Amino acid sequence: MLLGAAAWGSTGTAAHFAPAGATAASVGAARIALGGVLLLIVSLSTAASRRGVRSLLAGGAGGAGGAGGVGARDAGRFVARQRAMLVLAAAAVAGYQVCFFTAVRATGVAVGTVVAIGSAPAWAGLLTQLTGGPRPGWRWALATAAAVAGCVVLITGGRAGGVSPAGVVLALAAGLCYAVYAVAAGRMISTGSAESAVMGLIFGGAAILLALVLAATPSGWLLSVRGLAVVGYLGVVTTVLAYLLYGRGLRTVPVPTATTLGLAEPAVAAMLGLIVLHERLTGAAIAGLILIGLALAALAGARPAPASPG
């Protein structure tokens, strides 16, 4: 989880070096168009993973409810839910790219990443309970409270540092998209689906959705060496590597805890924003980052528990 989050933390900084003609939407679309296709290839690379993809699309072993009657209807509902989760997760991944990269462009790498990822644990905990999942424990509540407090301090005290309200709203929307994806992927993985199959199908679907966005936006910048380097890094390191690590972690870490561990991402992003991009943060903004750091520390000693299928 932490290695994947560290890779994500470099996303906004890498996107900053895209050529001048690259829009936020086109950068996000190109990232997933490449990373999604690569993840889909990974999910089809072995016989075992191909069986996992077929099983996932067919509803998995858990959907084999019986040969007829109520069992067949239950199996049909299970398959429909499984496919609906795949579509929803793919749409959430696509939505995250557009919202996140636009937020970072509007309000800076440090602030945009902190708000997007800092809000995700609260969104994930709420969605988990609303969809019948396990109630998060006190560590999650403490960490989420610290994260929310950090975001509030960051927003209310960070205007002098260039915090954009519109950018913050987009970052919150990105956090919601992240939580939707995490909850859906966590449910599928925790019921026994291979993480490579889940990630491949979700990101393959998102790649199709974002290919349409890429076709509708200026994409000439992709033909430059600099553009190819940026998209290559975003697609391979911050997408393929990061999400496979994240998917592996979802086997043993509950979703609300996983999204809070993801707070390592804004810590890395903030440091890169300050050191590499020379972004300016006020004292209040730094205090907000410290609170989010404390949220991560609140989970550092937690013993991993298997994620419940809910």
Secondary structure, DSSP 8 states (H G I E B T S, - for coil): -HHHHHHHHTHHHHHHTS-TT--HHHHHHHHHHHHHHHHHHHHTSSHHHHHHHHHHHHT-GGG---SSHHHHHHHHHHHHHHHHHHHHHHHHHHHHHHHHHHHHHHH-HHHHHHHHHHHHHHHHHHHHHHTT-----HHHHHHHHHHHHHHHHHHHH-GGGT--HHHHHHHHHHHHHHHHHHHHHHHHHHTT--HHHHHHHHHHHHHHHHHHHHHHS--GGGGSHHHHHHHHHHHIIIIIIHHHHHHHHTTTS-HHHHHHHTTHHHHHHHHHHHHTS-----HHHHHHHHHHHHHHHHHHT---------
